[in-house]
Amino acid sequence: QVQLVESGGGLVQPGGSLRLSCAASGIDFSMYAMGWYRQAPGKQRELVASISNSDITNYAVSVKGRFTISRDNAKNTVYLQMNSLKPEDTAVYYCNALFSPGADYWGQGTQVTVSS
């Protein structure tokens, strides 16, 4: 059974930082591309950052320079370090694991709220 469990969300003031974690089980983690997506109320889910199985990273323009994605294959965990947070970063953040169209898994999401 595949599980992706996100943690680290919460309430933070503008300019603050949070670190999200996503622990995976039931998959050969090192073979998967991992991604963080987010969905704000009334908006479509969007890609925030991704990291390939060879550590190639990709970022949405809106977070480039502020967010950093990384992975630890020994711990089956992917991270999203979020700095200089803005109110517009408020959303539910989802972890994704992708190997093929038939091997595409999602976590349950973690809420990030940026507000003073």
C-alpha positions as a Markdown table, in Angstrom:
| # | Residue | x | y | z |
|---|---|---|---|---|
| 1 | Gln | 0.0 | 0.0 | 0.0 |
| 2 | Val | 1.4 | 3.3 | -1.1 |
| 3 | Gln | 1.3 | 6.2 | 1.4 |
| 4 | Leu | 2.6 | 9.7 | 1.2 |
| 5 | Val | 2.3 | 11.6 | 4.5 |
| 6 | Glu | 2.9 | 15.3 | 4.5 |
| 7 | Ser | 3.8 | 17.3 | 7.6 |
| 8 | Gly | 5.1 | 20.7 | 8.6 |
| 9 | Gly | 2.3 | 23.0 | 7.6 |
| 10 | Gly | 0.8 | 25.6 | 9.8 |
| 11 | Leu | 0.3 | 29.3 | 10.4 |
| 12 | Val | 3.2 | 31.7 | 9.8 |
| 13 | Gln | 3.6 | 35.4 | 9.5 |
| 14 | Pro | 4.5 | 37.0 | 6.2 |
| 15 | Gly | 8.3 | 36.8 | 5.7 |
| 16 | Gly | 8.5 | 33.7 | 7.8 |
| 17 | Ser | 9.6 | 30.2 | 6.9 |
| 18 | Leu | 8.2 | 26.7 | 7.0 |
| 19 | Arg | 9.7 | 23.3 | 6.1 |
| 20 | Leu | 7.3 | 20.7 | 4.7 |
| 21 | Ser | 8.1 | 17.0 | 4.7 |
| 22 | Cys | 6.6 | 14.1 | 2.8 |
| 23 | Ala | 7.4 | 10.6 | 3.9 |
| 24 | Ala | 6.7 | 7.9 | 1.4 |
| 25 | Ser | 6.2 | 4.2 | 1.9 |
| 26 | Gly | 5.2 | 1.3 | -0.4 |
| 27 | Ile | 7.2 | 2.6 | -3.4 |
| 28 | Asp | 10.8 | 2.4 | -4.6 |
| 29 | Phe | 11.3 | 6.0 | -3.6 |
| 30 | Ser | 14.6 | 6.5 | -5.4 |
| 31 | Met | 13.0 | 5.7 | -8.7 |
| 32 | Tyr | 10.2 | 8.3 | -8.5 |
| 33 | Ala | 10.1 | 11.9 | -9.4 |
| 34 | Met | 8.7 | 13.9 | -6.4 |
| 35 | Gly | 6.7 | 17.1 | -6.5 |
| 36 | Trp | 5.0 | 19.6 | -4.3 |
| 37 | Tyr | 1.7 | 21.1 | -5.6 |
| 38 | Arg | -0.6 | 23.5 | -3.9 |
| 39 | Gln | -4.3 | 24.5 | -4.2 |
| 40 | Ala | -5.7 | 27.7 | -2.9 |
| 41 | Pro | -9.5 | 28.2 | -2.4 |
| 42 | Gly | -11.2 | 28.7 | -5.7 |
| 43 | Lys | -8.1 | 28.0 | -7.7 |
| 44 | Gln | -6.7 | 25.0 | -9.6 |
| 45 | Arg | -4.0 | 22.8 | -8.2 |
| 46 | Glu | -0.6 | 24.0 | -9.4 |
| 47 | Leu | 2.9 | 22.7 | -9.4 |
| 48 | Val | 5.2 | 24.4 | -6.9 |
| 49 | Ala | 8.4 | 22.4 | -7.3 |
| 50 | Ser | 9.6 | 19.1 | -8.5 |
| 51 | Ile | 12.7 | 17.0 | -8.2 |
| 52 | Ser | 13.6 | 14.1 | -10.5 |
| 53 | Asn | 15.1 | 10.8 | -9.6 |
| 54 | Ser | 18.4 | 12.3 | -10.7 |
| 55 | Asp | 17.9 | 15.4 | -8.5 |
| 56 | Ile | 17.0 | 17.8 | -11.3 |
| 57 | Thr | 14.8 | 20.5 | -9.8 |
| 58 | Asn | 12.1 | 22.7 | -11.3 |
| 59 | Tyr | 10.2 | 25.6 | -9.7 |
| 60 | Ala | 7.2 | 27.7 | -10.4 |
| 61 | Val | 8.2 | 31.2 | -11.3 |
| 62 | Ser | 6.3 | 32.5 | -8.3 |
| 63 | Val | 8.4 | 30.6 | -5.8 |
| 64 | Lys | 11.8 | 30.5 | -7.5 |
| 65 | Gly | 14.5 | 31.9 | -5.2 |
| 66 | Arg | 12.3 | 31.5 | -2.1 |
| 67 | Phe | 11.5 | 27.8 | -2.0 |
| 68 | Thr | 13.9 | 24.8 | -2.2 |
| 69 | Ile | 12.9 | 21.2 | -2.8 |
| 70 | Ser | 15.2 | 18.4 | -1.8 |
| 71 | Arg | 15.0 | 14.7 | -1.2 |
| 72 | Asp | 16.6 | 12.1 | 1.1 |
| 73 | Asn | 16.4 | 8.7 | -0.6 |
| 74 | Ala | 17.7 | 7.0 | 2.6 |
| 75 | Lys | 14.7 | 8.3 | 4.5 |
| 76 | Asn | 12.2 | 8.1 | 1.6 |
| 77 | Thr | 11.4 | 11.7 | 2.2 |
| 78 | Val | 11.1 | 14.8 | 0.1 |
| 79 | Tyr | 11.2 | 18.3 | 1.6 |
| 80 | Leu | 10.1 | 21.8 | 0.7 |
| 81 | Gln | 11.9 | 24.6 | 2.4 |
| 82 | Met | 9.8 | 27.7 | 2.1 |
| 83 | Asn | 11.3 | 31.1 | 3.0 |
| 84 | Ser | 10.1 | 34.7 | 2.6 |
| 85 | Leu | 6.5 | 33.4 | 2.7 |
| 86 | Lys | 3.8 | 35.7 | 1.3 |
| 87 | Pro | 0.0 | 35.7 | 1.9 |
| 88 | Glu | -0.4 | 34.4 | -1.6 |
| 89 | Asp | 1.4 | 31.2 | -0.7 |
| 90 | Thr | -1.6 | 30.3 | 1.5 |
| 91 | Ala | -2.9 | 27.0 | 0.2 |
| 92 | Val | -3.1 | 23.3 | 0.9 |
| 93 | Tyr | 0.2 | 21.7 | -0.2 |
| 94 | Tyr | 0.2 | 18.2 | -1.6 |
| 95 | Cys | 3.0 | 15.8 | -2.2 |
| 96 | Asn | 3.1 | 13.8 | -5.4 |
| 97 | Ala | 5.2 | 10.8 | -6.4 |
| 98 | Leu | 5.3 | 10.0 | -10.1 |
| 99 | Phe | 7.0 | 7.1 | -11.9 |
| 100 | Ser | 4.6 | 6.5 | -14.8 |
| 101 | Pro | 0.9 | 7.3 | -15.6 |
| 102 | Gly | -0.1 | 4.2 | -13.7 |
| 103 | Ala | 2.1 | 5.0 | -10.8 |
| 104 | Asp | 1.1 | 8.4 | -9.7 |
| 105 | Tyr | 0.4 | 9.0 | -6.1 |
| 106 | Trp | -0.8 | 11.8 | -3.9 |
| 107 | Gly | -0.7 | 12.7 | -0.2 |
| 108 | Gln | -3.6 | 14.0 | 1.8 |
| 109 | Gly | -2.3 | 17.6 | 1.9 |
| 110 | Thr | -1.1 | 20.0 | 4.6 |
| 111 | Gln | -2.5 | 23.5 | 5.2 |
| 112 | Val | -0.1 | 26.4 | 4.9 |
| 113 | Thr | -1.5 | 29.8 | 6.0 |
| 114 | Val | 0.5 | 33.0 | 5.7 |
| 115 | Ser | -1.1 | 35.8 | 7.7 |
| 116 | Ser | -0.3 | 38.4 | 10.2 |
